[in-house]
Amino acid sequence: MRYCLNHFCIATLLLPAFAAAQTTAPAVDEQEAFNAKFQATYIWQTKPAFRASYSGVNSLSPLPEKSYSFTSTAYLGLRLASNTELYFNPEVVQGVAMSGLTGLGGLSNAELQKTAGSKPLLYRARLFARQTFNLDSEREAVASDANQLAGLRSKNRVVATVGNLAVSDIFDGNAYAKDPRTQFMNWSFLTHGAYDFAADSRGYSWGGALEYYADDWVLRAGRFMMPRESNGLVLDRGIARRYGDQLELEKAYALANRPGKLRLLVFRNQAVMGGFDDALAAANGGNPAVAPIRKLRSKKGWGINLEQSLTDNTGLFARLGKSDGASETYAFAEIDRSLSFGVQAKGNSWGRAQDTLGLAYAQNGLSGSHRTFLAAGGNGFFVGDGQLNYRPESIVEGYYSVGLAFLQRSALSLGAQYIRNPAYNADRGPVRVFSVRLHTEF
């Protein structure tokens, strides 16, 4: 197994050291015509052996394992007209997962894609257009950033986004738990674990969204393509009949003069999926399987998302989500019930302004029919121990990120995860995962 120590990965991670001196951003009151931003992230993980009374087809191996992931992304933005923008993101991915990316509800590295391999793979991650309709004459500044051109916009506005992107680019944002490249690495903290949002096996889709900004309120709605097969790479173009819909309401507020945001999300997926109860009935006492009984079904769910600033340097987040859990996982994690919360603190308090400390907890659960399916010997896309002594899966993750003075906007992070009842099974675990992450952007 190689760990991305080739010249390509090293050169990509060190590029900011040579480019930082030439990187300048226009003033935010100017309309930026074009920008180019870049990121590279390398994550190495290891776990020691753990207790397992038995293992199945999709179990996490109880033996010691190592894994790694590497991603590099270019964010290219072009202003087509005053309020019209076009973005293109070519991306390179490389990685090897522990146990073939199976054996956990909350997988330990959200940068590892279902199609990652030991050779670098270049593909198009995003290609989308954004149109802003300003609703009043008052303007606020927008800074130059990844997939964001510097300029001015109205606080009250309508934004239309159409093309190839990730649903999570628009929905379920959170300042403290969103980006595994700089924050928590477990899939349980990327978004609601129970949010089976439309995506191919790399995490992207095609579709569109509308956002209405009115003072402290935001209303978002979007429809995106589901994969043609469960967790597959090819997307289903029949978006009128098979799709992933979401609706989100966001409210910004102040609590004790500290800013916060509350988001309420509902989603509905429609695709050719297998149902757990139908699979159990068709098995007639044997091992149930979802593949033979797939048909057009709907999956519904909801989520509540909170972010709250506590001080200038500290904030907390919390999420609570649930899906109906009646059909197979189709695009995200094998989680039907999800709870997560945590804190993030900047290092100003201890004289390390470029450092960040994070600590979080997640609890993942399954619906009753999903539990029965696995206990009867069924296999999901990610989990399946052959039998099941059900308990909710719980995850504690902490990381410390050290800002690197010799590389602008770069950090080295050390992290650890403690996972009880992996894949919801009290007969296995606990699992300990240790991480090293190097991230750079410019």
C-alpha positions as CSV (number, residue, x, y, z in Angstrom):
1,M,0.0,0.0,0.0
2,R,1.3,3.4,-1.0
3,Y,0.7,6.5,1.2
4,C,0.8,9.3,-1.4
5,L,4.5,10.0,-1.0
6,N,5.1,10.5,-4.7
7,H,6.3,13.7,-6.3
8,F,2.8,14.6,-7.4
9,C,1.3,14.8,-3.9
10,I,4.3,16.5,-2.3
11,A,4.5,19.1,-5.0
12,T,0.8,19.8,-4.7
13,L,0.9,20.2,-0.9
14,L,3.9,22.6,-1.1
15,L,2.7,24.8,-3.9
16,P,1.6,27.6,-1.6
17,A,5.1,28.1,-0.4
18,F,6.0,29.3,-3.9
19,A,2.7,30.9,-4.8
20,A,1.9,32.9,-1.6
21,A,4.1,35.8,-2.5
22,Q,2.3,36.3,-5.8
23,T,-1.2,35.8,-4.5
24,T,-3.2,39.1,-4.1
25,A,-7.0,39.5,-3.8
26,P,-8.9,42.5,-5.1
27,A,-10.6,44.8,-2.7
28,V,-14.1,43.5,-1.8
29,D,-15.8,46.6,-3.2
30,E,-14.5,45.8,-6.7
31,Q,-16.1,43.3,-9.0
32,E,-13.7,40.5,-9.5
33,A,-13.8,39.2,-13.1
34,F,-11.9,35.9,-12.5
35,N,-10.3,34.1,-9.6
36,A,-8.4,30.8,-9.1
37,K,-8.1,29.1,-5.7
38,F,-6.6,25.8,-4.8
39,Q,-6.5,23.3,-2.0
40,A,-4.8,20.0,-1.2
41,T,-5.5,17.7,1.7
42,Y,-3.7,14.5,2.8
43,I,-5.2,12.4,5.6
44,W,-3.5,9.3,7.1
45,Q,-5.3,7.1,9.6
46,T,-4.6,3.9,11.5
47,K,-6.5,1.7,14.0
48,P,-5.2,-1.0,16.3
49,A,-6.8,-4.4,16.6
50,F,-10.1,-4.5,18.5
51,R,-12.5,-7.2,19.9
52,A,-14.9,-8.8,17.6
53,S,-17.0,-11.9,18.5
54,Y,-17.7,-12.5,14.8
55,S,-17.4,-10.7,11.4
56,G,-19.4,-10.6,8.2
57,V,-19.2,-9.6,4.6
58,N,-19.2,-5.9,5.3
59,S,-17.5,-5.8,8.7
60,L,-14.7,-3.6,9.7
61,S,-11.7,-5.8,10.1
62,P,-10.7,-6.4,13.7
63,L,-7.0,-6.5,12.7
64,P,-4.8,-3.5,12.7
65,E,-5.2,-1.4,9.5
66,K,-4.0,1.8,7.9
67,S,-5.6,4.1,5.3
68,Y,-5.0,7.3,3.5
69,S,-6.7,9.8,1.3
70,F,-5.4,12.7,-0.9
71,T,-7.5,15.3,-2.7
72,S,-6.5,18.4,-4.7
73,T,-9.0,20.8,-6.1
74,A,-8.8,23.9,-8.3
75,Y,-11.6,26.4,-7.8
76,L,-11.9,28.5,-11.0
77,G,-14.4,31.3,-11.2
78,L,-15.4,33.6,-14.1
79,R,-17.9,36.5,-14.1
80,L,-20.0,36.3,-17.2
81,A,-22.1,39.4,-16.4
82,S,-22.5,41.7,-13.5
83,N,-24.5,39.2,-11.4
84,T,-23.8,36.0,-13.3
85,E,-20.9,33.7,-12.4
86,L,-19.5,30.4,-13.7
87,Y,-17.4,28.0,-11.7
88,F,-15.4,25.0,-12.7
89,N,-13.6,22.6,-10.2
90,P,-11.3,19.9,-11.5
91,E,-10.3,17.6,-8.7
92,V,-7.7,14.8,-8.1
93,V,-8.4,12.0,-5.6
94,Q,-6.4,9.1,-4.4
95,G,-6.8,6.9,-1.4
96,V,-7.1,3.5,0.2
97,A,-9.8,2.8,2.8
98,M,-9.7,0.5,5.8
99,S,-11.8,-2.6,5.1
100,G,-12.9,-1.3,1.7
101,L,-14.9,1.5,3.3
102,T,-17.2,-0.8,5.2
103,G,-18.0,-1.7,8.8
104,L,-19.1,1.7,10.2
105,G,-22.2,3.9,10.2
106,G,-20.1,7.0,10.7
107,L,-17.0,6.3,8.5
108,S,-13.8,7.7,9.9
109,N,-12.6,9.8,6.9
110,A,-15.1,12.0,5.0
111,E,-12.5,12.7,2.3
112,L,-12.4,9.0,1.3
113,Q,-14.8,8.5,-1.7
114,K,-16.5,5.3,-2.7
115,T,-14.4,5.3,-6.0
116,A,-11.0,6.2,-4.5
117,G,-8.1,4.0,-5.5
118,S,-4.3,3.9,-5.1
119,K,-3.7,5.8,-8.3
120,P,-4.5,9.5,-8.7
121,L,-7.7,10.1,-10.6
122,L,-8.6,13.4,-12.2
123,Y,-12.3,14.3,-12.8
124,R,-14.7,17.2,-12.9
125,A,-16.1,17.8,-9.4
126,R,-18.2,20.9,-10.2
127,L,-19.3,22.9,-13.2
128,F,-22.2,25.3,-12.3
129,A,-23.6,28.8,-12.9
130,R,-24.9,31.2,-10.2
131,Q,-27.2,34.0,-11.0
132,T,-28.0,36.7,-8.3
133,F,-31.1,38.9,-8.4
134,N,-30.6,41.9,-6.1
135,L,-33.9,43.0,-4.5
136,D,-32.8,46.4,-3.1
137,S,-30.1,49.1,-3.6
138,E,-28.2,48.5,-0.3
139,R,-25.1,46.4,-0.9
140,E,-22.8,44.3,1.2
141,A,-19.2,43.3,0.4
142,V,-18.3,39.7,-0.7
143,A,-14.7,38.6,-0.3
144,S,-12.8,36.6,-2.9
145,D,-12.9,32.9,-1.9
146,A,-13.2,29.4,-3.3
147,N,-16.2,29.4,-5.7
148,Q,-16.9,33.0,-4.7
149,L,-16.0,36.1,-6.7
150,A,-15.3,39.3,-4.8
151,G,-17.9,42.1,-5.3
152,L,-21.1,43.6,-3.9
153,R,-24.5,42.0,-3.4
154,S,-27.8,42.9,-1.8
155,K,-28.6,41.5,1.6
156,N,-32.1,40.9,0.2
157,R,-31.7,38.8,-2.9
158,V,-32.6,35.6,-4.8
159,V,-29.8,33.3,-5.9
160,A,-30.3,30.6,-8.6
161,T,-27.6,27.9,-8.9
162,V,-27.7,25.3,-11.7
163,G,-25.2,22.6,-12.7
164,N,-22.9,20.0,-11.4
165,L,-22.1,20.5,-7.6
166,A,-22.6,18.9,-4.2
167,V,-25.9,19.3,-2.5
168,S,-24.1,20.1,0.7
169,D,-22.5,23.1,-1.0
170,I,-25.9,24.9,-0.5
171,F,-27.8,23.0,2.1
172,D,-27.0,22.3,5.8
173,G,-24.1,24.6,6.2
174,N,-22.4,25.0,9.6
175,A,-19.5,27.2,10.6
176,Y,-18.0,24.5,13.0
177,A,-18.8,21.1,11.5
178,K,-18.9,20.9,7.7
179,D,-15.5,20.5,6.1
180,P,-13.4,17.3,6.8
181,R,-10.4,19.1,5.2
182,T,-10.1,21.6,8.1
183,Q,-12.6,20.4,10.8
184,F,-14.0,17.1,12.0
185,M,-13.1,14.1,9.8
186,N,-15.9,11.6,10.5
187,W,-18.8,11.4,8.1
188,S,-21.2,11.9,11.1
189,F,-20.0,15.6,11.3
190,L,-20.1,16.4,7.6
191,T,-23.9,16.8,7.7
192,H,-26.9,15.1,9.3
193,G,-25.9,11.4,9.2
194,A,-29.5,10.5,8.3
195,Y,-29.5,13.0,5.4
196,D,-29.3,10.6,2.4
197,F,-28.8,13.5,0.0
198,A,-28.6,13.0,-3.7
199,A,-25.0,12.3,-4.9
200,D,-22.9,10.0,-7.0
201,S,-20.2,7.9,-5.4
202,R,-17.9,10.9,-5.4
203,G,-20.4,13.1,-3.5
204,Y,-21.6,15.3,-6.5
205,S,-24.8,15.6,-8.5
206,W,-26.5,17.6,-11.2
207,G,-29.5,19.8,-10.4
208,G,-30.5,23.3,-9.3
209,A,-31.4,25.3,-6.2
210,L,-33.1,28.6,-5.4
211,E,-32.3,30.7,-2.4
212,Y,-34.3,33.6,-1.1
213,Y,-32.4,35.9,1.3
214,A,-34.6,38.4,3.3
215,D,-32.8,40.1,6.1
216,D,-32.0,37.4,8.7
217,W,-34.0,34.7,6.9
218,V,-33.1,32.3,4.1
219,L,-35.3,29.9,2.3
220,R,-33.7,27.3,0.1
221,A,-35.2,24.7,-2.2
222,G,-33.4,22.3,-4.6
223,R,-33.8,19.2,-6.8
224,F,-30.9,17.0,-7.8
225,M,-30.2,13.8,-9.6
226,M,-30.0,10.5,-7.7
227,P,-27.5,7.8,-8.8
228,R,-28.9,5.2,-11.2
229,E,-27.9,2.5,-8.7
230,S,-27.4,2.6,-4.9
231,N,-24.2,4.5,-4.2
232,G,-23.3,4.3,-7.9
233,L,-21.2,6.7,-10.0
234,V,-23.6,7.1,-12.9
235,L,-26.5,9.6,-12.3
236,D,-30.1,9.0,-13.3
237,R,-31.1,11.7,-15.8
238,G,-34.8,11.1,-15.3
239,I,-35.0,13.9,-12.7
240,A,-38.7,14.5,-13.2
241,R,-39.5,11.0,-11.8
242,R,-36.4,10.0,-9.8
243,Y,-34.8,12.8,-7.7
244,G,-33.6,14.2,-4.4
245,D,-35.6,17.2,-3.2
246,Q,-34.8,19.4,-0.1
247,L,-36.3,22.4,1.5
248,E,-34.4,24.4,4.2
249,L,-35.3,27.4,6.3
250,E,-32.5,29.3,8.0
251,K,-32.8,32.0,10.7
252,A,-29.9,34.1,11.9
253,Y,-30.2,35.5,15.4
254,A,-28.2,36.9,18.3
255,L,-28.1,35.3,21.8
256,A,-26.5,37.4,24.5
257,N,-25.1,39.5,21.7
258,R,-23.4,36.5,20.2
259,P,-24.5,35.5,16.6
260,G,-26.1,32.1,15.8
261,K,-28.0,30.4,13.1
262,L,-30.8,27.8,13.2
263,R,-31.7,25.7,10.2
264,L,-34.7,23.4,9.6
265,L,-34.3,20.9,6.7
266,V,-36.7,18.4,5.1
267,F,-35.9,16.1,2.2
268,R,-37.6,13.6,0.0
269,N,-35.8,11.1,-2.3
270,Q,-37.5,9.1,-5.0
271,A,-35.5,6.3,-6.7
272,V,-35.5,2.6,-7.4
273,M,-34.7,1.3,-4.0
274,G,-35.1,-1.9,-2.0
275,G,-37.2,-1.9,1.1
276,F,-36.2,-3.7,4.3
277,D,-39.7,-5.1,5.1
278,D,-40.1,-6.4,1.5
279,A,-36.7,-8.0,1.6
280,L,-37.5,-9.8,4.9
281,A,-40.8,-11.1,3.5
282,A,-39.2,-12.3,0.3
283,A,-36.3,-14.1,2.2
284,N,-38.8,-16.6,3.7
285,G,-36.4,-17.4,6.5
286,G,-33.2,-17.1,4.6
287,N,-30.8,-14.1,4.4
288,P,-32.7,-11.1,3.1
289,A,-31.4,-9.0,0.2
290,V,-32.7,-5.7,-1.2
291,A,-31.5,-6.1,-4.8
292,P,-34.2,-8.5,-6.0
293,I,-37.1,-6.4,-4.6
294,R,-36.1,-2.9,-5.8
295,K,-38.8,-0.7,-7.1
296,L,-39.7,3.0,-7.2
297,R,-39.9,4.2,-3.6
298,S,-39.7,7.4,-1.6
299,K,-37.5,8.2,1.4
300,K,-38.3,11.1,3.6
301,G,-36.4,12.8,6.5
302,W,-35.7,16.0,8.4
303,G,-32.9,17.7,10.3
304,I,-32.4,20.5,12.8
305,N,-29.0,22.3,12.6
306,L,-27.7,24.9,15.2
307,E,-24.5,26.9,15.2
308,Q,-23.8,29.4,18.1
309,S,-20.9,31.6,18.7
310,L,-19.9,31.6,22.4
311,T,-16.9,34.0,22.3
312,D,-14.8,35.7,19.6
313,N,-12.8,32.4,19.4
314,T,-15.2,29.7,20.4
315,G,-18.4,28.2,19.0
316,L,-20.6,25.2,19.3
317,F,-22.8,23.2,16.9
318,A,-25.6,20.6,17.2
319,R,-27.5,18.6,14.7
320,L,-30.5,16.2,15.1
321,G,-31.9,14.3,12.1
322,K,-34.0,11.3,11.1
323,S,-35.1,9.5,8.0
324,D,-38.0,7.0,7.7
325,G,-35.4,4.2,7.5
326,A,-37.7,2.0,5.4
327,S,-35.4,1.5,2.4
328,E,-31.7,1.1,1.7
329,T,-29.0,3.7,1.9
330,Y,-28.8,5.2,-1.5
331,A,-26.2,8.0,-1.6
332,F,-24.7,8.8,1.8
333,A,-24.1,7.0,5.1
334,E,-25.9,4.0,6.5
335,I,-27.6,6.0,9.3
336,D,-31.3,6.5,9.9
337,R,-31.2,8.5,13.2
338,S,-28.4,11.0,13.9
339,L,-27.4,13.3,16.8
340,S,-24.2,15.2,16.9
341,F,-22.8,18.2,18.8
342,G,-19.4,19.7,19.6
343,V,-17.3,22.8,20.2
344,Q,-14.5,24.4,18.2
345,A,-12.0,26.9,19.7
346,K,-9.3,29.0,18.1
347,G,-5.9,29.2,19.7
348,N,-6.0,33.0,20.6
349,S,-6.7,32.1,24.2
350,W,-3.4,30.3,24.6
351,G,-1.3,32.5,22.3
352,R,-1.7,30.3,19.1
353,A,-4.0,32.3,16.9
354,Q,-3.5,30.0,13.9
355,D,-4.4,26.8,15.8
356,T,-7.8,25.2,16.3
357,L,-9.1,22.7,18.8
358,G,-12.2,20.6,18.1
359,L,-14.2,18.1,20.2
360,A,-17.4,16.5,19.2
361,Y,-19.8,13.6,19.9
362,A,-22.2,11.7,17.5
363,Q,-24.7,9.0,18.1
364,N,-26.1,7.1,15.1
365,G,-29.0,4.7,15.0
366,L,-31.1,2.5,12.8
367,S,-34.9,2.1,12.2
368,G,-36.6,-1.0,13.5
369,S,-36.9,-2.7,10.1
370,H,-33.3,-1.9,9.3
371,R,-32.1,-3.5,12.5
372,T,-34.2,-6.6,11.8
373,F,-32.8,-6.8,8.2
374,L,-29.2,-6.8,9.5
375,A,-29.9,-9.2,12.4
376,A,-31.3,-11.7,9.9
377,G,-28.1,-11.7,7.9
378,G,-28.8,-8.9,5.4
379,N,-26.0,-6.6,4.1
380,G,-26.3,-2.9,3.5
381,F,-23.9,-1.0,1.3
382,F,-21.6,-0.2,4.2
383,V,-22.5,-2.5,7.1
384,G,-23.4,-6.2,7.6
385,D,-21.8,-8.3,10.3
386,G,-23.9,-11.4,9.5
387,Q,-25.8,-10.9,12.8
388,L,-26.5,-8.0,15.1
389,N,-26.6,-7.3,18.8
390,Y,-28.1,-3.8,18.3
391,R,-26.8,-0.8,20.1
392,P,-26.6,2.8,18.8
393,E,-23.2,3.6,17.4
394,S,-21.4,6.4,19.3
395,I,-18.4,8.4,18.2
396,V,-16.2,10.8,20.0
397,E,-13.7,12.8,17.9
398,G,-11.1,15.3,18.8
399,Y,-8.5,17.1,16.7
400,Y,-5.8,19.8,17.2
401,S,-4.8,21.8,14.1
402,V,-1.5,23.6,14.1
403,G,-1.2,26.5,11.7
404,L,2.1,26.3,9.7
405,A,3.9,29.6,9.8
406,F,6.0,28.8,6.6
407,L,2.9,28.0,4.6
408,Q,0.0,30.5,4.4
409,R,-3.4,29.1,5.2
410,S,-1.9,25.6,5.9
411,A,-2.2,23.4,8.9
412,L,-1.1,20.1,10.3
413,S,-3.7,18.3,12.4
414,L,-3.6,15.4,14.8
415,G,-6.9,13.6,15.6
416,A,-8.4,10.7,17.4
417,Q,-11.8,8.9,17.2
418,Y,-13.3,6.5,19.7
419,I,-16.2,4.5,18.2
420,R,-18.4,2.3,20.4
421,N,-20.7,-0.4,18.8
422,P,-19.2,-0.1,15.3
423,A,-22.0,-0.7,12.7
424,Y,-24.5,-0.7,15.6
425,N,-23.1,-4.0,17.0
426,A,-22.4,-4.4,20.7
427,D,-20.5,-7.7,20.0
428,R,-17.7,-5.7,18.3
429,G,-15.4,-2.9,19.3
430,P,-14.7,-0.4,20.6
431,V,-12.6,1.0,17.7
432,R,-9.9,3.6,18.1
433,V,-8.8,5.6,15.0
434,F,-5.8,8.0,15.0
435,S,-5.3,10.6,12.3
436,V,-2.7,12.9,10.8
437,R,-3.9,15.5,8.3
438,L,-2.0,18.1,6.2
439,H,-4.1,20.7,4.5
440,T,-3.1,23.7,2.4
441,E,-5.0,26.3,0.4
442,F,-4.2,29.4,-1.6
